[in-house]
Amino acid sequence: MEKNVFSFIWKYSKKQQLVLVLLATINMPITFFGYTLVEKIVNEALQGFRKVDPSVSANGKQDIQFPEAIFGIGPELDQITFLFVMVGIFLINILLLQGIKYVLNVYRGQTAERMLRRLRYSLFNRILRFPRRTFKKVSQGELISMITAEVEPLGGFVGECFSLPVMQGGIMLMSLGYMLYANWILALAAVSLYPIQFYIIPKLQKKVNMMGKERVKRVRKLSEKIGESVTGVNEIHANDTSNLELASFANQLHGIYQVRLQIYIWKFIIKFVNNFIQQLGPVMFYSIGGYLVLTGGLDLGTLFAAISAHKEIGAPWKELLGYYQRQADARIKYEQVVEQFAPAGLYDEDRIMADADADVRLTGEMKLAGVTLLDDQNNSLVDNVSTASDLGRRIALVGAAGSGRDELADLLARLEEPDRGSIHYGSHDLNRLPESVTGRRISFVGGTSFVFNMTLGDNLFYGLRHRPLGVREVEGDDRAELNKYISEARAAGNLDFDPSADWVDYQGAGVEDIAGLRAVGIDALRVVGLDEDVYQFGLRGRIDPGTQPEIAEGVLKARKALEERLSDPAVASLIERYDPKAYNTNATVAENLLFGTPVGDSFDVDNLADHPFIREGMERIGMTRDFLEMGYQAAATMVELFSDLPPDHELFQQFSFISADDLPEFQAILAQYGREQIDDMDEAEKLRLMSLPFKLVPARHRLGIIDDAVQAKLLEARKAFAENLPEDLQGAVDFFDPDAYNAAANILDNILFGKIAYGQAQAQERVSALIREVMADLDIVETVSEVGLSYDAGIGGSRLSAAQRQKLALARAVVKNPDIMILSEATASLDSSSQAQILNGMLERFENGGLIWGVHRAAMAEHFDHVIVMKGGTVVESGTFEELNKDGTVLRELIAAEAS
């Protein structure tokens, strides 16, 4: 990147800057013409004389005999018409000036935003080219702050870099020139103090600039502290160090406060000096100018025009001083940012951008010659390693912690570059290959893996998204929008690939289309043992039957098949199906009343008692009083049962409609009001009691409150609810229909079409097995798993467990169909069963070689064709497991140490 902000601006926006300067230059003569118009309006149109050479008239004035032509051309006009025409010309002059300024400012803003976009893109591009060791020195918070907040002011400066000093300087020179033209003594008096500003302001600004640098450094450290605290928040809470962290944060805020306060003080000192000197101008005009008018050395019109010109000087002078401050700030920010984004060992751009021959394969012999990797203190992590092995074999890297095993795996995957030596795969020098080869032909999974904030499917196929396959086929407004996007991307020096295009390398995965890709993905999930989890995500996922009719149809078939299975008396009692004409005793009162799935936020099942339409319906069928009494009865029963129980008692779980925290509130209501005093309660208290019956499940709670009579009334209320739903609530509930897919419910609920019966032994497990059997018979298990691929993984995979994240990373590596699979303690954090399943799956998948595994237990090497043993950063043994597993070898020592 260019070292200087002006060089950066000129290199990438030279044409735009020249256009801006041209517009600013055009502005100057129009501004000057405006001053002459003011003088002509006052002298000629109002006072009826024009200025002439003293040789023509002793006092330099000549009376005008109206009618008179404007500027000596065109028709002759009387004085009043002359005045209004001159004012009209003055108005046109103003409109022309403002029009030029409008065009200038819009073009300036567009140029600024494009350059800011270019700068941010360039910085992010550089982050992707940082050597990995750089991230150990620079925090995530600092980088984010620099790209987002710190470069923001640079955008505005880009637009005004050259045009503002030209425009404002031009206006100032035009104004000063007019004053010199009007009266040179007056002009010199008006600007006599400006040299003082030229001397004082830069010195004060230099002090502000130094404090600005300090402020930037401190804010970066603050960002680093915030990021560190967010990442380590569990440790903070686990060790009761919140006060320590707050004190440390407060100390950093104090340092920033002190610096910013000094910046404010010195900025206002600069402002005071500027304003004071600027206000001395009118003093000069009214004293010297007034004297010249009184003595006849200056006419009043010229004085007014000079005062107007001086006012015009004030604004551009202030703008120029502000510009000086902004350019100093921009220069400092740019230089500091560039310094941070130019670390030693920055990768060439071709490494990440260059396309390579798609036919390049990494096969043959893996050969390392004198490979050395140093840390940031020049200590050897891998020391002069030279070894070779056939990539047609499955290779185990063995070594204790600190042996260099993990670092060697990083080198083989090209996550690190050796400080000395070379690595060859066949005839290819690894460090000369672009990532378009290494990123496609090599898969790597370490001990901890990152999952992006997108769906499981997007994460699973992430390693196949290298380049868009082609231009997206769109028409009309979409085509215009795409063309605009591409045009703006190119104008800003950004990559112009369409992010919404199809990026998946189907050929790389060994498939032809999306259906084949999904099959490969499901198979990879099966290899790593994540298929059941994804299947469960799919069961709890939602689909749109309008866009996915095949899946909806399959689910409805499963619903019908399950219904047929439930005709068997052995399982008939496991599920209570939804029936439009029957009350479901395993569902809540609220669920029975709605008899459907809420869509959006119009109906909250937990707060139906507070909904106006529900209250109105209850009133219509005469159940308001019933609900109030049922609520009172439920609360009284709960208080009687739970008053002496600890909050963690199992009964609170069974009767979950009242929590231990809510119990005291209901105790207070019951203590204040007897059953016969219900009508004396205020609305809030009534609402609290009325909300309880909505949460009751007769089969579960067995309180005898929701009896047959109440159930009959609720069925009547259900019918009235559906029939009287107002227009604004139409579509707020997706009602249950035995023959239709419920788009608001998940796949599992659509198949069940009912509630799992409470109190049945192992009902959940038996129903799950039953559904799995039904779906297997219909051959839609994989279809549901594909729905599970739409599950949102969350930020950093936060919605997945650590084991699920690691398995997903392993499946992602498998899907790439690589020539070389490199694993570095990739299963160390998993349970033994998962470790065995993945080991067997990987060995089978790569039975013809291409597997390099940095194993976390030396005994695992028994399953590999070739073993490389490391100690102290060097290869100490190499051969088959049988050759090395004997007394006196390092491998035997490692295995023995694990067993002891």
N, C-alpha and C positions, 0 to 999 in steps of 0.2 A: 504493500500500500504506500501511497505518497506520504512523505514525512510531514508535509506542510499542508494545512487546510486549503490555502489558496491554490496550491498545485493540484490538489484533489478536485477542487471546484472547476478550475480552468480545463483540466484534462477531460472531464466527463460532461461539461456543460458549456463548452466554449461558444457554440452556436447560440444557445439560449442567452448567455451573458451578453453577447454582442447585440442581440435583438433588444434586450432590456436597456443596454446603454444607448442604443439608437432612440428608443422611445423616450428615455430620459433627456437626451440631447434635443429632440424635437420640442420638448416641453419648454426649453429655455427662451427661445425668441417669442413664443406665445406669452410667456410670463412677462417678458419685458414690454411687449405690446400692451399688456394690461395696465402697466404703470403709466404709459403715455396716454391711454384712454382716460384714466382718472384725471390727469392734468388737463386734458382737453375739455372734459366735461365741466370741471370747475372753472377754468379760465375762459374758454370760448363759448360753451353753451350757457353758462350761468352769468359770468361777468362781462362777456361780450368783447374780449380782446384776445389777441394771440401774441406770443413772444416773437420778437424779431431781433435782428442784429442791431447793436447800439448805433451803428452807422446809419441805420434807417430811422430809428427813433431814439431820442436821448435816454428815455427811461426803459428802453428795450421792450416796449409794448406798442401794439397797434390796434386801434379800435376796429371791430368787425361791423360792416354795414350789411345787415340782413335785408333780404334773403341771401343765403350763403350756401355753397356746395360743400359737402363733407369731403375733407382731404383734397379739395379742389377738383373733384370729379363728380359726375352725375348731376341730377337736377338741383337747382337752388331751393333752399328751404327757409321758412321763417324760423325765428329763434326757438319757439316751443317745439315745432316739428323737429328741428335740428337737435334739440335736447333729447327727445324721445328716441330718435334714430341712433344717437350716440350711445344712449343707455342700452338700446337693443343690441348694438354691436358689442358693448361691454358684456351683456348677458351671453351672447354667442361665444365670446372669448372664455367666459367662465365655464360654459358647457363643454367647450372644446378641451379646456384644461382638465376638467373632471373626467371627461371621457378617456383622455389619454392616461390619466392616473388609474382609472378603472381597469383598462386593458393591461396597463403595466402591472398593477397589483395582482390581477388574476393570473397572468403569465408568470409573474414572480412566484406566486403561491404554488402553481403547478410545477415549476422548475424545482422549487424547494422540496416539495413532497416527493418528487421523483428521485432527487438526490439523497434525501433521507432514506427512502426505500432502498436505494442502491447501497448506501453505507451500511444499513442494518443487514442487508443480504450479504454483503462482503464480510462483515464481522461474523455472522453465523456460519458462512462458508469456511472461515478460518477456524472456528471452533471445531468443525468437523475434521480439520486438518491438524489439530493440536496433537503432538505426541502424547501418549497416555500419561507419561510422568508429569506433564504440565498440570493435569487436573489434581495432582497431589499438592500443588503450590497455590493454585488459584481456586477460590471457592465458587460454588454454583451461584451463590447470591451476588457476588461481585460481577460475574459475567452477565447475569440477568439485568442488574442495575445499569451496567454500561450500555448494553444494547437497547434497553427500553428508555430509561430516564435520562442518562447522561448525554446521549447523542440527540435528544429531542431539540434542544436549542440550536443545534447545528443546522437543522432543516430550515428554520427561519433565516439564519444568517446566509445560507446559500443563495436564497432569492435576492438578497439585498447586497451581496458581497461587492459587486462592481457598480450596479445601477444606482444604489442609494447615494453613495458619495458623489457620483456624477450628477444625479438629479438634484439633490439637496445643495451640493456645492454649486451647481449651475444656477439654481434659484438665488442662492446667496450672492453669487458673482453678478447676476443680472440686477439684483436689488442694489448692491454696492455700486455697480456701474451707473445705474440711474442716478444714485445720489451724487456720484462724482460729476455726472453730466449736469445735474441740477445746481450743485454748489459743492465745490471740492472741499471747502473749509468745513461745511456741515458734515460731509461724509467722513472726513478724517476724525472729526470730533466724536462721531457716533461709534467708530470702531477703534478708537485710541486705546481702549483697555483690553482688546482681544489678544494682543501679544502676551499679556500677563496670563490669560487663560491657557494659551499655547504652552507656556512654561510650567505653570503650576499643575494643571490637570494631569498630564502624563505621569508626573512624579507621584501624585496621589493614586492614580489608577494602577501604577505598578505595585503599590502596597496592597491594593484590593486584589490584584491578580494573584499575588503570593498567598493571601489568605484564601482565595478561591481554590487554589490547588490543595491547600490543607483541608478545606471543607470536603472536596471530592474524595480525598483519601479516607477521611473519617466516615463519610456516608457509605463508602464501599465496605469498610470494616463493620459498620452497623448492619448492612445487608448480609454480610457473612455471618454475623452473630445470630440474626433472625433465622437464616437458613439452617444453621447448626442446631439451634434450639428446637426448631420444628422437627428435624430429623431425630434428635435425641430426646424428644419429649418424654418417652417412656422412662429413660434413665433419670430424668429430672424428677418425675413423680415417685419413682421407686426409691430414690435416695433423699427425698425431702430437701432438694436444693433449689426450690422455686425462689426463695428469698435471695440466695446467692446469685442466681441468674438475673433477677430483677435489679439487684444492686449493681451488678456488672453492666446491665443495659442502661440503667440510670446514669452510671458514670460515663458511658459513651455518649449518651444524650447531652450530658453536661459539657463535654468537650466540644460537641457540635454547636451547642448553644453559645459557648464563649466565642467560637470562631465566627459564627453567623452574626452575633451581636457586633463584633468589631467590623465586619463587612458592612452592616447597616450603618454604623456610625460614620465610617469613612465615605460611604456612598452619599450620605446626606451632607457631609462636609463638601464633597464635590458638587452636589446639587446646590448647596447654599452659595458657593462661590460663583457658579454659573448664573444662578438667578440674580444675584446681587449685581454682577457686572452687566447682565442683560437689562436690568431695570435702570441702570445709569444712562442708557441710551435716550429715553424720553427727557431726562434731565438736560442732556446736551441740546436736544431739539428745541425744547421750550425756552431755554435760556439763550443759546447762540442763535437758533433759528428765529426766535421771537425778536431778538435784537435786530437781526438783518431785515425782517419784515418792517419793523418800526422805522428803521433808518432808510428804507427803500432799496436795500441791497438784494431783496428776495421777495417774490410775489407769494401771495397766500396759497394759490393753487399748487405752486411748486413745493411749498412747505408741506401741504397736505399729502401730496404724492410722495415726498421724501419720508414723511412719517409712516405712510402706508408701506413704502419699500422697506423701512427699518423693521416694521412689524413682520414683514415677510422674511427678513434676515433672521429674526429671533427664532422662528420655528425651525428652519433648516439648520441653524447653528446648534440648536438643542438636539436635533436629529443626528447631526454629525458627531456631537459629543457622545450621544447614546450609542451610535454606531461604533465609535472608538472603544467604548466599554464592551460592547457585544463581540466585536472582533477579537478583542483580547481574551474574553472568556471562551469564545469558540476555538481560538488557537490553542489555549491551554487544554480544553477538553479533548480536542482532536488529538493533540500530541500525547496526552496521557492514555487515551484509548488505544491509539496505534501502538504505543509502547507495550501495553498489556497484551495486544493481539499479535505480537511478533515474537513468540517464544523461540528459543533455540530448538532446531530440529523440526521446524514447521514443514509438514509434508507438501510436496509439489501439488498444484491443483490438478494436474493430469492424473495423479494417483486416484482421485475420486471421480473425476469427470470423463476420463478417456474411455472410449468404447474399445472392446477387444474382439478378436475373432471368436465367434461362438463355438468353434470347433476345438479350441484349446482344452486339453484334458491333462490333469495332473496324475500321471501314472508312471510306473517304472520304479526307479530307485530313489529313496530319500537319502540325501547325502549332506552331512553337515561338516564344514571345514573350518576349524579354528574359531568357532562361534563364541563370542564374548558379549555379555550384557552387564553394564555397570549401573549402579544406582546414582542418585544425584550427588553423592559424596565420593564417587569413583571407586566404590567397593564392588568387587566382582560378585554378581548374582549367578551368572553362568560363566564359567572360566575355561576358555579355549577348548570347547567341546568339538571333537571330531568323531563322527560315527556314521554308519550307513545301515540301511535296512530296506528290504524289498517292500514296496507299498502294497504288494499282493498278499502280504501277511498282516495279521492283526497284532498290533504292537502295544505292549504295556510299558508305561513309564512308572518306575518304582523309586521311592525315596522317602525319607522322613521329612518332617517339616523343616524348611530352610535348606533342603538339599539342592535346590535349583530345579526340582521336578516341575513345579507349577510355572516357573519362569520359562522353562524350555517349551512347555506346552503353548504359552503365549507367543513365543518366537515362531513356533511351527505354524500357528494360526495367523501370524503376521499382525498380532495386536501390539507387538513390540518389534522394533528393528534392532538388530545386533549392532553394537558399537564397532565390532570387528568381526571378520569372518563372513561366510556365506552359507545359504541354505538352498539346496536344489531339489526340486521334485522332477525327476526325469531330466529333461534337457532345459528346464525352466528355472532361472534364478528367481527365487521367491520375492526378493526385494526389488526386482525390476518389473514385476507384474502389477498392472493396475487392479483396483478393487473390483472392476467389472469381471475379472477372472477369479481372484481370491475370494471375493464375496459370494460367488456363485458356486465355485468348485470346492470350497472348504466350508464346513460347518464347525462351529465351536460352541461349547457350553461349559461354563465354569461352575464353581461351587455355589454361587448366588447369581441369579439371572434376573434381568429386567423385563417387566411386562408393561406394554404401553397402554395408555388410557384409550382403549378402543375395544371392540368386541373380541371374543375368543377367536372367532374365525379370522379377523383381521390380524391378530397376533400370530395365529398359526401359520398364515400364508405370508407373513411379513417378509420373510427371507426370499420370496419369489417376486417381489415388486421392485424391479431394477429400473426399468424404462417403460414408458407407455407404449402399448403395442401399435397404436396408430391414432389418428385424429377421431375424436368422438363425433358421431353422426348426429347433428342437431340442425334445426331449421328455424327460420323466423327470428324472433327476439332472442332466443337462446343462441343462435348462431352469431347474431350481432354482439351479444354479451361476451361470447367466447373470443371473437375476433378482437374485441376491445381489450379483454384481459391479456391476450397474447401481445397485442401492440404495446400496451402499457408495460408489460414485463420486459419486453425488449428495450423500450425507451429507458427503463430504469436499470438496465444491465442485469436483470434477473433471469433465471432459467424460465423458458417459456413453455415448458411442458404443462399439459392440462392435468391438474390433480384429480379431476373427476373421470378421466379416461380409464380404460382397462389397463392396469399395470402388471398383471400377473403373467409370469413366464411359464405358461402351460408346458411348453417343450422341456424346460428345465426340470419340471416335476415329473416328466414322462407321461403326460396326459394330453388330451386334445381339447377338452372343453371344461366348463365349470362343473358339470356332473362328475367327470372323472377326477377333477381336483378335490371335490368333496369326499369322494370315495377314498382317495389317497390320504386326505386329512384324517378321516375316521380311522383308517388303518394305522396311521402314525399314533393316534391317541391310544389305540389298542396296544401298540408296542410298549408304550410307557405307562400303561395302566390308568389313563385319564378318561377312558371311554365311558365308564359308568358315571363319573361325575358330570360329564357333558350331557349324557342321557338324562340325568336328573335335572340339569339346567333346562334342557329342552322341555321336559314335562311341565316345568313351572314357567315356561316362556309363553308369550302370546303371539298370535299370528293374525294377519288380516285375511279373512276368507275371500275377500274380493280379489286380492292379488296372488293368493296362494290357495286356490280352490282344491288342488289335488291333496294338499295336507289336510285341509278341513274335511274333505270327503273321507280320507283315511281315518281321521279321528272319529267321525260319526259312525263309521263301520266298527271301530273299536268299541264305541259306546254301545252299539247294538249287540256286538258279540259278548261284551261284559254282562249286559242285561240277560242274555241267554244263559250265560254261565251261572248267574245268580238264581236261576230256577232250581239249581241243585240245592236241596235242603241243607247240605253241609256248609255252604257258604252264603246262603240266602240272607242270613241275619247280619252279615258283615257291613252292608251298605244300605242305608235308607234312601231310596231314590226320590227325586223330586217328582211330585205329582201336582198338577195345577189345581186339582180338586181336594187335595189332602194336606194336612198340616204335618210338617217335617219335625219330629220331636228331637232330632239331633242337630237342628239348626237353631239359631237365636230367633227371638221374636222379630227383631229387625230384619233378618234375612227372610223370614217367612212373610213378612209384610211386603217387602219390596219384591220378592220372588224374582230376582234378577241380579245382575252385577252392575253396581253404579259405574257410570261413565263420567269422568271428570270429577269436579269438586262439589257438584250441586247437592249430592246426598252423601253424608258421612255416616256410615253404619253405626259408629260409636256415639254419634250425637244427633240421632234422629228426633229425639224429643224436643230439640230446639228449632226444628225446621218449621217454618210457618205453614207450609202445605200439609205436612204431617199433622200438625196441631189442629188445623182446620178440618182435616179428614176425621180425626179422632172425635172432634166435637160434633161432626155431622152424624156419626153413628153412635154417639153417646158413650164413648169409651174414655173420655178424659178423666172422669171421676174414678173409673175402674183402674186406670193406670196409676193414679195417685194413691189409691188404696193398696194396689199390688206393690207399689214401690215402698210404701210404709211397712207393709208386711215383710217384704224381702229385707229391708234395712233392720227391722226389729229382730228377725231371725238371725241375721249375720252378726249383729251386735251381741246377741245372746250366746252364739256359738264361739265367737272369736275374741271376746273381750279379754280373756285371760291367756290367749295363745301368743307365743313369740312370733315376730314378723315372718320368720322363715319356715313356719309350720306348713306341712303339705296341704292342709285344708285351704290355705290361701291360694294355692295353685289350682286346686279342684274348683273352688268358687272364685274364679278369677275376675268376676265382674265387680268385686270390691277388693281394693288393695289394702294392705296394712296402713298405708299413709292416709287413705281416705276414711278409714274407720272412725277416727275421732270426730270428724265433721258430722257423720251420721249419728254418732252418739249424742252430740250436742243438739241436733235437731230433734231427736226422739226425747231427750230430757226436757226440752222446752215445750213440746207439743204432744198431747195424747192423741189417740186415734180419732176421738170425736172433735179435736181441735184442728184438723187438717185444713179447714177453710181459712183459719187465721194465719196461716203461713204466708210469707211474701213470695213473689213470683220466682225468685232465685232458689228459694228452699223447695218450692213445689217442683221446679225443673230438675233439681238434683234427685228428688225421689222418683219422678216420672221417668228419668233416664235409666233406672235400674231394671225395670221389666223388659226393656228392649234387649238387654244382654242375657236374659235367662234362656237356658237350654233345658227343657224338661227332662230329657233322658240323662242329662249329666247332673243337674243341680237337685232334682227330685225334692222340691220344696212344697209341692202341691199347689202352687200358685197358678200355673198355667194349666187349668183343668180343661175338660172337654168343652165346657160352655165357653170359656175364654177362647179356646182354639177355634170354635165355630164362629165367634165374633170376629176373630182375626182373619179368618178366611173371607168373611164378608168385607172386612176392611181392605184385604188384598185386592179383591175384585173392584171395589170402589176406587182404590188408589190407581189402578191401571186405566180404568175407564175415564176418570176425571183429571188425569194429569194435564196441567195447563200447557199451552203452546210453547211457552218459554222453557218448559222442562221436558218437552218431547225429546227423546234421545238421551236423557240423563240416566236412564236405566235400560240395560240390555236384558229384556225379560227372558226367563227360561222357557225354552220350547223343546219338547222331546225330539223334534225332527230337524232342528236348526242348530248351527254352530253358534256359540255365544262368543262374539269377538272380544268382549271385555274380560272374559275369564281366561285362565291359562289352559293349556292342553290337558293337564291332569284333571282339573275340575270339569272340563268338557267331557272327558271319558267317564268320570265317576257319575256325573249328573246326579249328584246327591251328596250325602254326608256319611263318612265312616261312622259306624255305630259305636257309641260309647259303652264301655264295659265288656266288650268282647275280647277274649284272650288273644293277644298278639295280632289284633285287627289290622294295624298299620302295615306290618310286615306281610301278612297274608294277602291283603289287598294289593300291595305293591307287586308281590309275586304273581298274583292273578292277572294284573294289568300287563306285566311283562310277558306272560304267556300269550295273552290275547294279541299283543302287538307283534310278537314273534310269529304267531300263526298268520298274521296279516302282512308280515314282512315290512313293517313300518318302524322298526326300532331305529334303524339308521336315519330314517326320515326325521324322527324326533330328535336324534342326536344332532342332525344338521340345524334344526331350530335352536338347539343349545349353543351352536357356534355364534349365535347372535347375542349371547349373554355379554353384558358390559363388564369388562374386567376391572374398571375403576382406575383411579389415579395410581400409577405405579403398581397396578394389579392388586389394589387394596381390597377388592371384593373377593379375592381368592386367598386361600391359605398358602403358607410358604411352600408346602409340598406341591400344591396345585400349580403354583407359579413355576416351580422347578420342572415339573413334568411337562408343562406347556412349552417351556423353552426347549426341552429335549425333543418333543414332538415337532416343534418348529424346525429344529435342525434336521430331523429325519425327512420332513416334507421336501426340503431342498434337493433331495436326491444327490448328495455331494459325492465327489471323487474321494474326498478325505474327510472323515468325521473325527474331530479332536475333542476329547472330553477331559476336563481337569477337575477331579473330585466332584463330578457332576451329580452323583447320587449319595454323597456323604451325609447330607442332611435328611435323607429319607429313611423310613423304617426298613427293617431287614427284608421283609416280604417284597416291598417295592424295589429294593435294590436288586434282589435276585431276579425279579420279573424283568426289569430293565436290562440287566446284564445279559440274560438269556436272549431277550428280544434283539438287542444290539449285535450280539455275537452271531445270531442267525441272520439278521439283516445284512451284515457285512462279512458273511462267511468267506467271500472271495477277497477279503482284504480291504484296505482303506480306512481302518479303524485304529486310531491312536488314543489310548486312554491313560491319563494320569491317575492311577488307582489310589484310593485312600487307604486301602489295606493291601499289604504286600501279597497276601495269600490269594488275592483275586488274579494275580498274574498267571496262575496255573491254567486259566482258561484261554490264554493268548498264545499265538504262534512264536512271538519274539518278545524278549524282555530286555529293557534298558534300565539299568540301576544307576541312580545318581547319589552322590554324596559330596558335600562341600562345593557344589556348583560344577562338578565334573562327572563324566561317565566313568564309573569304576568297574562295571561289569556289563556284558552284553552277550546275549545268546538265548537259547530256548530255556524254558522253565526247568526242564529235566537236567540240562547242563549246569544251571546255576544253583539249583536247590540241593546243595550238598554242604558238608561241614566246612567251615572256614570261609564261606562266602558271605558277602554283605546281605544278599537276599535272604539267606537262611537266618542271619541275625535279626533281620527285620521281622520275619515271620515268627521267630521265637519270642521276640519282644511283644508282639501283638497277642500271643497266646498266654503270656505270663500275667 
